[in-house]
């Protein structure tokens, strides 16, 4: 799932797409990083808490010196968003499943809908 960087607080999560949107809203990539991509691998319990430790499986950044900062920011987004507020149906469908969520941030003024 691909999500662009979105502003605002995460809302109610009713679908897998909403999981990506919620994480995107919590993500604060390094400002100097330019265009950035990070993929998080994580799972949630029925109550929206993280199950286990999230992992970053992919980072793409122009300045390789910022790779670790991007990785840390993606992990911080997962922790900051949890617990997610799942609808009852989403909680049943998503609990315990492992997801790979792709986060993308563009430089200011270059934001694109994906």
C-alpha positions in Angstrom: 0.0 0.0 0.0 1.4 3.4 -0.9 0.5 6.6 0.9 1.7 10.1 0.4 2.6 12.2 3.4 -0.6 13.6 4.8 -1.2 16.2 7.5 -3.5 16.0 10.6 -4.2 13.5 13.3 -5.0 9.9 12.4 -8.7 9.2 12.4 -10.9 6.0 12.6 -9.4 3.1 10.7 -11.9 1.2 8.7 -9.7 -0.3 5.9 -6.1 -1.1 5.0 -5.9 2.1 3.1 -6.8 3.9 6.3 -3.9 2.2 8.1 -1.5 3.7 5.6 -3.1 7.1 5.9 -3.0 7.1 9.7 0.7 6.2 9.7 1.4 8.8 7.0 -0.2 11.5 9.2 2.1 10.5 12.1 5.3 10.4 10.0 7.7 13.2 10.4 10.6 12.5 8.0 13.7 14.7 8.2 13.0 18.0 6.5 16.3 18.0 4.6 15.8 14.6 3.1 13.9 15.7 0.0 11.8 12.9 -1.6 11.7 10.0 0.7 10.2 6.5 0.8 10.1 4.0 3.7 8.3 0.7 4.1 7.2 -0.4 7.5 6.4 -4.0 8.4 4.1 -4.2 11.3 1.0 -5.9 12.9 -1.8 -4.7 15.1 -3.9 -6.2 17.8 -7.8 -5.9 17.8 -7.5 -2.9 20.1 -5.1 -1.1 17.7 -1.9 -1.7 19.7 1.2 -2.7 17.9 2.0 -6.5 18.1 5.7 -6.9 18.4 8.2 -4.4 17.1 7.7 -2.7 13.8 10.5 -3.0 11.3 11.6 -0.8 8.4 12.3 -3.0 5.4 13.1 -0.4 2.8 14.4 3.2 2.7 14.9 5.4 -0.3 16.5 8.8 0.2 18.7 10.9 -2.1 21.2 11.7 0.7 22.3 8.3 2.0 23.7 10.1 5.2 20.0 10.6 6.1 19.0 6.9 5.7 19.1 6.2 9.4 17.2 9.3 10.3 14.4 8.3 7.8 14.4 4.8 9.3 14.1 6.2 12.8 11.3 8.6 11.8 9.3 5.7 10.2 9.5 3.7 13.4 8.6 6.7 15.5 5.5 7.1 13.3 4.3 3.6 14.0 4.8 4.1 17.8 3.2 7.6 17.7 0.1 6.4 15.9 -0.5 3.3 18.1 -3.0 2.4 19.2 -5.0 2.9 16.1 -8.8 3.4 16.4 -10.2 0.4 14.4 -13.8 0.0 13.6 -15.2 -3.3 14.9 -15.1 -4.8 11.4 -11.6 -3.6 10.7 -10.4 -4.9 14.1 -11.7 -8.4 13.2 -10.2 -8.3 9.7 -6.8 -6.9 10.5 -5.9 -8.2 14.0 -2.6 -10.1 14.0 -2.0 -9.8 10.3 1.4 -8.5 9.2 1.3 -5.5 6.8 3.9 -3.8 4.7 3.0 -0.1 4.6 4.8 2.2 2.2 5.2 5.8 3.2 6.2 8.5 0.7 7.1 12.1 1.4 7.8 14.7 -1.3 9.6 18.0 -0.8 7.3 20.9 0.1 5.4 22.0 -3.0 5.9 18.7 -4.8 3.2 16.7 -3.0 1.4 14.3 -5.3 -1.6 12.2 -5.0 -0.8 8.5 -5.5 
